[in-house]
Amino acid sequence: MIEKSLPQRLGMFAVTLGIMLSFVFVLLPLLTNSCSILHRMSVYLDNNGIDPTRYYYTDVEQVKESEIYLRTVLADEKSSASTGR
């Protein structure tokens, strides 16, 4: 592989960085606003103070409710499987 000069590599880096930033800050918001389902999800997240960039939510009430529901469903499945229903 032929190694490129430093100015060429920096230029390619700048172009790649510009493309990635344009994708994240221009194309994705346009896509979100043009798709009604994505727009509704975005509005819901904003209204509930949910930051979608966070990895795990422990302080959001909906997460706790969904955990309780999931544990209840799994416990019901386990008990119905053991009783043969």
N, C-alpha and C positions, 0 to 999 in steps of 0.2 A: 504494500500500500504506500502510495506517495504521500509524504507528509506535507501539509500546506503551511504557508508562511503565517506568522502571527497575525498580521492584518487581515488575512483571509479568514482565519479561524475566528477572530473577534467579530468580523463582519457577519459570518454565518451564525455566530452566537446571538448577535443583536437581531438578526432577521428571525431566527427561531424564537427568541424571547418575545419579539413583537407579535409574531403569529400566535403564540400561546396566550399572551395577554389579551389580544383581540378576541380570541376564542372565548376566554373566560369572562371578559368584561363587556363584550359587544354582542357576540353571537348567542351565547347562552341566555342573557337577559331578553334578547329579541325572541328567542324560541319560547322562553317561559311566558312572555306576554302574549304571544300569538296562539298558544295552545290553551284552551279554556281549562282543561284539567290541571295542567301545570300551574296556571295562574291562580286557580282556586287553592291549590296546595300552598303556594307561596304566600297568599293572603292569610291563610289559616296559620301558617308558621309565624308570620309577622304579628298577627293579632294575639297569639298565645305566648309571645316572647320566646319562642323556640329558635335556637341558633343551630341551623342544620350542619354547621361545620364542626360542631362538638362531636366527640366520639361516642360518649355515653351520657345519658341524662339520669341523674339521680334526684334532681330537685323538681322535676316536672311531674305534676300530679297524674297526668294521663299515663305515664310510664308505670307508676305504681299500680294504678287500676288495671292496666293490661297484664302486669305480672301476676296480680291476684287472680284475674280471670283465667290466665293460662294455667296457673297451678291448680285451680278448681277443676278445669276441664280435664287436665291430665290425671288428677286424682280420681275423678268420676270414671274416666276410661279404665284406669287401673282396677278400681273396685268392681266395675261391670265385667271386666275380663276375668277377674278371679271368681265372681259369682256365676259366670256362664250365661249372662244375659245377652 
